[in-house]
Amino acid sequence: MAEFLNGERGFGGRMPKGWSEEFKAKARAFWSERYGRPVSDAEAEDIHRNLAGFFGVLQEWKKEDLDSARPNEVRSQ
């Protein structure tokens, strides 16, 4: 699944500007199998965008957690 989710250009919170026909077909097949019904290109793109956003939020939370766990740095003036 990770290989599919990384897509042609990876997540990073952005949708690929232009999906190849091969990628669209793989996305439709992947999500159609999981949904138990055919999904359209638009549905597959929406799912991809939603997942990208979700993982982007998780990444931001992790960064915030790591930043808050670091000892306070003293800045010299």
Sequence and secondary structure as in RCSB ss.txt:
>XXXX:A:sequence
MAEFLNGERGFGGRMPKGWSEEFKAKARAFWSERYGRPVSDAEAEDIHRNLAGFFGVLQEWKKEDLDSARPNEVR
SQ
>XXXX:A:secstr
 HHHHHTTT  TT   SS  HHHHHHHHHHHHHHHTS   HHHHHHHHHHHHHHHHHHHHHHHHHHHHHS     
  
